[in-house]
Amino acid sequence: MAWIFTIAKNLALMKLRYSAKADITDDIDTHNEAEISFSFIEDVEQRLIVETSINKLEEDERIILMLHAVGGLKNREIAQLLEVPVNTVLSKYNRTIKKMQKYLEKEGF
């Protein structure tokens, strides 16, 4: 009985993840970078810093960062979604993080 409940729970979680992925990709496809909302960041100053630093990124870097950091998708899932190799996602994500760190350090944050 516990085995059946575990399978049912896992199937339900997979369905929720799939619908969340669909919502995230719809949001990214239909919004340009000026319309991306960071309402989950309560401090206005921090929100402006994040928005400014993310707007400095290229579009593919921004998409990978948002899918990973905000959407909670794994690198493998992002690679499937964007139809690129996993290593490409990994390297672009790491370069994006380093680029943002350099920008924020340059700005004094």
VOLUMLUM-902339 format. One line per 10 residues: number of its first residue (from 1); for each residue x, y, z of N, C-alpha, C. Coordinates in pm, 1 decimal. Example, Ala and Ser with C-alpha at 12.3 -4.5 7.8 and 13.67 -1.06 7.14 Angstrom:
<rogus>
1	1319.0,-569.0,780.0,1230.0,-450.0,780.0,1320.0,-330.0,780.0 | 1285.0,-225.0,708.0,1367.0,-106.0,714.0,1290.0,3.0,787.0 .
</rogus>
This chain:
<rogus>
1	81.9,-119.4,0.0,0.0,0.0,0.0,86.9,126.6,0.0 | 193.4,128.0,80.0,282.7,243.0,84.9,348.1,264.9,-51.0 | 378.9,156.5,-121.2,439.4,164.6,-253.2,345.6,233.9,-351.0 | 219.1,202.5,-347.4,118.9,263.7,-435.7,105.3,412.5,-404.2 | 104.4,447.6,-276.1,96.0,589.3,-239.1,220.3,666.4,-285.8 | 335.8,604.1,-275.6,459.2,668.1,-321.5,453.7,692.8,-472.0 | 407.0,595.9,-546.2,394.3,612.1,-691.9,293.3,722.5,-723.6 | 181.0,723.6,-657.1,79.2,826.8,-680.6,133.8,965.9,-647.1 | 205.7,976.4,-535.8,264.1,1104.1,-496.3,364.2,1151.3,-601.4 | 450.8,1060.5,-647.9,550.7,1097.2,-747.9,486.4,1138.7,-879.4 .
11	381.1,1070.6,-919.5,310.6,1108.6,-1042.0,246.9,1247.0,-1028.1 | 189.7,1273.8,-911.8,129.4,1404.8,-887.6,235.2,1514.5,-890.4 | 350.0,1489.4,-827.8,458.6,1588.0,-828.4,511.2,1611.8,-970.2 | 522.4,1504.9,-1049.3,568.1,1520.7,-1187.4,470.4,1606.3,-1267.5 | 341.7,1584.7,-1246.0,240.6,1664.1,-1317.0,250.0,1811.1,-1276.0 | 268.3,1837.3,-1147.4,283.6,1975.5,-1100.4,408.0,2040.6,-1159.2 | 518.5,1966.9,-1162.6,641.6,2021.0,-1220.5,622.3,2053.3,-1368.2 | 555.6,1963.3,-1440.6,533.4,1985.1,-1583.4,448.1,2109.7,-1607.4 | 343.1,2126.7,-1527.7,257.7,2244.3,-1546.6,331.0,2371.6,-1506.5 | 417.2,2364.2,-1404.8,496.8,2481.1,-1365.7,594.1,2518.6,-1475.8 .
21	655.8,2417.2,-1539.9,747.5,2444.0,-1650.9,674.9,2511.2,-1765.8 | 555.1,2464.6,-1796.5,477.8,2523.1,-1905.5,444.6,2668.8,-1875.0 | 407.4,2698.2,-1750.8,377.8,2836.2,-1711.7,500.3,2925.0,-1723.3 | 615.0,2874.7,-1679.8,738.5,2952.4,-1683.6,778.5,2982.4,-1826.5 | 772.3,2882.2,-1913.6,813.0,2905.4,-2052.1,715.4,2997.4,-2122.4 | 587.5,2990.1,-2090.4,490.2,3082.9,-2148.6,521.2,3224.8,-2105.3 | 555.2,3243.5,-1976.8,589.6,3376.5,-1926.9,712.7,3431.5,-1997.1 | 813.6,3349.2,-2015.8,936.4,3395.5,-2079.6,911.6,3426.6,-2226.2 | 833.1,3344.2,-2294.1,806.7,3366.6,-2435.7,723.1,3491.2,-2460.1 | 631.9,3523.2,-2370.4,539.7,3633.4,-2395.3,583.8,3765.3,-2335.0 .
31	688.3,3766.9,-2253.9,734.1,3889.9,-2190.4,869.8,3929.7,-2244.7 | 889.4,4058.0,-2261.3,1024.7,4103.1,-2291.5,1092.9,4136.0,-2160.6 | 1223.2,4168.5,-2168.2,1299.2,4185.9,-2045.1,1248.7,4300.0,-1958.6 | 1182.1,4399.0,-2015.0,1133.4,4511.8,-1936.1,1012.3,4472.2,-1851.4 | 944.2,4364.3,-1889.1,822.7,4326.7,-1819.1,844.3,4217.5,-1714.0 | 966.7,4166.7,-1701.3,992.4,4062.5,-1602.4,978.6,4122.9,-1463.5 | 897.3,4059.7,-1381.2,869.5,4112.7,-1248.2,952.6,4040.2,-1143.0 | 1006.3,4116.3,-1052.0,1081.2,4060.9,-940.4,1007.1,4093.5,-811.2 | 877.7,4074.5,-811.6,795.1,4109.5,-696.5,826.0,4024.3,-573.8 | 894.4,3911.8,-592.3,928.8,3828.0,-478.6,1040.4,3889.8,-394.5 .
41	1108.4,3993.5,-447.6,1211.2,4064.3,-371.3,1144.5,4183.4,-305.3 | 1138.2,4182.1,-174.1,1063.3,4283.7,-101.2,1134.7,4418.5,-94.7 | 1265.5,4417.7,-77.8,1341.8,4542.0,-66.6,1353.5,4607.7,-204.7 | 1303.6,4731.1,-216.7,1299.3,4801.4,-344.8,1439.8,4821.8,-401.0 | 1533.9,4857.7,-315.8,1671.4,4880.6,-362.0,1732.3,4752.3,-418.8 | 1712.3,4641.9,-348.8,1763.6,4514.2,-397.3,1696.4,4474.1,-528.6 | 1567.0,4500.0,-539.2,1494.0,4468.3,-662.2,1551.9,4545.0,-780.5 | 1580.6,4673.4,-761.9,1637.8,4754.8,-869.3,1776.9,4704.8,-908.5 | 1854.7,4664.7,-809.5,1987.9,4611.4,-836.5,1977.6,4484.6,-920.8 | 1888.5,4394.5,-881.8,1870.7,4269.0,-955.3,1821.6,4297.7,-1097.5 .
51	1722.4,4383.7,-1111.3,1670.5,4415.4,-1244.4,1778.2,4474.3,-1333.5 | 1857.7,4565.6,-1280.6,1963.4,4629.4,-1358.8,2068.3,4528.5,-1400.8 | 2110.3,4443.9,-1306.9,2214.3,4345.9,-1340.5,2163.3,4242.4,-1439.9 | 2038.2,4202.9,-1429.3,1984.1,4104.9,-1523.0,1964.6,4166.4,-1661.2 | 1930.8,4293.5,-1668.4,1916.1,4358.8,-1797.7,2048.8,4375.0,-1870.5 | 2160.5,4362.0,-1799.1,2293.3,4367.8,-1860.5,2329.1,4236.8,-1931.6 | 2253.7,4131.6,-1904.8,2282.7,4000.7,-1962.1,2225.4,3987.9,-2102.6 | 2282.3,3894.8,-2178.2,2226.5,3862.0,-2308.8,2099.6,3779.6,-2287.5 | 2017.0,3771.5,-2390.7,1886.9,3705.6,-2377.1,1899.4,3559.3,-2336.0 | 1988.8,3482.4,-2399.1,2001.7,3341.0,-2364.3,2053.3,3322.4,-2221.2 .
61	2142.4,3411.8,-2176.9,2191.1,3405.4,-2039.4,2077.3,3434.7,-1941.7 | 1997.6,3534.4,-1974.7,1885.9,3573.5,-1889.4,1784.0,3460.1,-1877.5 | 1754.0,3395.4,-1988.2,1655.8,3286.3,-1987.7,1705.4,3170.9,-1901.3 | 1830.7,3131.3,-1920.2,1886.3,3020.3,-1841.6,1888.1,3055.1,-1693.4 | 1928.8,3176.4,-1661.1,1932.6,3219.1,-1521.2,1793.2,3217.8,-1459.4 | 1695.3,3270.9,-1529.2,1559.1,3276.9,-1475.5,1499.0,3137.2,-1460.3 | 1520.2,3051.0,-1558.7,1467.4,2915.4,-1547.5,1531.0,2840.2,-1431.2 | 1658.9,2864.5,-1409.8,1729.4,2793.2,-1303.0,1700.8,2853.6,-1165.9 | 1720.3,2983.2,-1153.1,1710.7,3047.4,-1021.7,1566.2,3070.1,-978.4 | 1484.3,3121.1,-1067.4,1346.6,3154.4,-1031.0,1253.0,3036.4,-1054.9 .
71	1269.0,2970.7,-1170.0,1180.8,2859.5,-1204.0,1212.7,2731.7,-1130.9 | 1335.2,2720.4,-1079.4,1373.2,2600.7,-1005.3,1397.6,2479.2,-1092.6 | 1416.7,2500.5,-1222.3,1440.4,2387.2,-1311.3,1585.0,2341.2,-1300.1 | 1605.0,2214.1,-1324.5,1739.5,2157.4,-1322.1,1804.1,2180.6,-1458.5 | 1935.9,2172.2,-1461.8,2009.2,2196.0,-1586.1,1962.2,2103.6,-1698.2 | 1937.4,1979.3,-1665.4,1890.0,1881.2,-1763.9,1755.6,1924.7,-1822.9 | 1666.2,1974.3,-1737.2,1534.4,2018.4,-1782.9,1544.6,2143.2,-1870.1 | 1634.0,2233.8,-1833.4,1654.1,2355.2,-1912.7,1709.3,2318.2,-2049.3 | 1803.5,2224.4,-2053.2,1862.4,2180.5,-2179.2,1755.6,2121.0,-2271.1 | 1667.2,2040.6,-2215.9,1559.0,1982.4,-2296.4,1464.0,2089.4,-2345.0 .
81	1431.9,2182.5,-2259.8,1338.4,2288.7,-2292.8,1392.6,2379.2,-2403.5 | 1520.6,2414.1,-2394.3,1581.9,2504.5,-2491.7,1644.8,2430.4,-2609.3 | 1643.2,2298.0,-2602.0,1699.4,2212.2,-2706.5,1846.7,2242.6,-2731.6 | 1922.8,2247.2,-2622.8,2068.1,2265.0,-2627.5,2131.5,2158.7,-2538.6 | 2261.6,2131.5,-2557.8,2327.2,2032.2,-2471.0,2333.8,2078.9,-2325.4 | 2335.4,1984.4,-2234.4,2341.5,2014.3,-2091.2,2469.5,2092.0,-2059.3 | 2579.7,2055.2,-2122.8,2705.6,2125.9,-2096.6,2696.9,2273.3,-2136.0 | 2622.0,2303.6,-2238.9,2603.0,2442.8,-2279.3,2528.1,2518.7,-2171.1 | 2424.7,2457.3,-2117.2,2347.4,2520.6,-2009.9,2436.6,2543.5,-1888.3 | 2514.5,2442.4,-1851.8,2603.5,2454.4,-1735.8,2705.0,2566.9,-1753.9 .
91	2769.3,2570.5,-1869.2,2872.4,2672.7,-1890.1,2811.6,2812.1,-1897.5 | 2696.3,2826.4,-1964.7,2633.0,2958.2,-1973.9,2583.6,3004.8,-1837.5 | 2530.8,2913.6,-1758.0,2484.3,2950.8,-1624.6,2601.3,2998.3,-1539.0 | 2711.5,2922.4,-1540.9,2828.3,2961.1,-1461.3,2886.4,3093.6,-1507.7 | 2895.8,3114.0,-1639.2,2945.9,3241.6,-1690.8,2853.3,3356.3,-1654.7 | 2724.0,3330.8,-1655.8,2626.3,3434.0,-1621.3,2641.1,3475.8,-1475.7 | 2656.7,3379.0,-1387.4,2674.7,3409.0,-1244.6,2801.3,3491.7,-1224.2 | 2910.1,3453.1,-1289.3,3036.0,3527.8,-1277.3,3021.4,3669.1,-1333.5 | 2949.7,3681.4,-1444.5,2927.9,3812.8,-1505.9,2848.5,3903.5,-1412.0 | 2745.6,3848.1,-1349.5,2666.0,3927.0,-1255.9,2748.3,3966.2,-1133.1 .
101	2831.0,3874.9,-1082.8,2916.1,3905.8,-968.0,3011.7,4019.7,-1000.0 | 3073.0,4015.2,-1119.2,3165.1,4121.9,-1159.2,3092.1,4255.2,-1169.1 | 2972.9,4253.4,-1227.9,2896.0,4376.8,-1241.8,2861.0,4433.7,-1104.5 | 2814.2,4349.1,-1015.4,2774.5,4393.8,-882.8,2894.3,4443.2,-802.0 | 3008.8,4377.1,-815.4,3129.5,4424.4,-747.3,3172.4,4559.5,-803.3 | 3162.8,4575.0,-933.8,3199.7,4701.0,-999.0,3111.0,4815.5,-950.4 | 2984.3,4785.1,-927.1,2889.6,4885.7,-881.0,2896.3,4907.2,-728.9 | 2976.8,4826.1,-661.0,2995.4,4844.9,-516.8,2898.5,4767.2,-429.7 | 2841.8,4660.7,-481.5,2748.3,4581.4,-401.4,2810.8,4451.7,-360.4 .
</rogus>
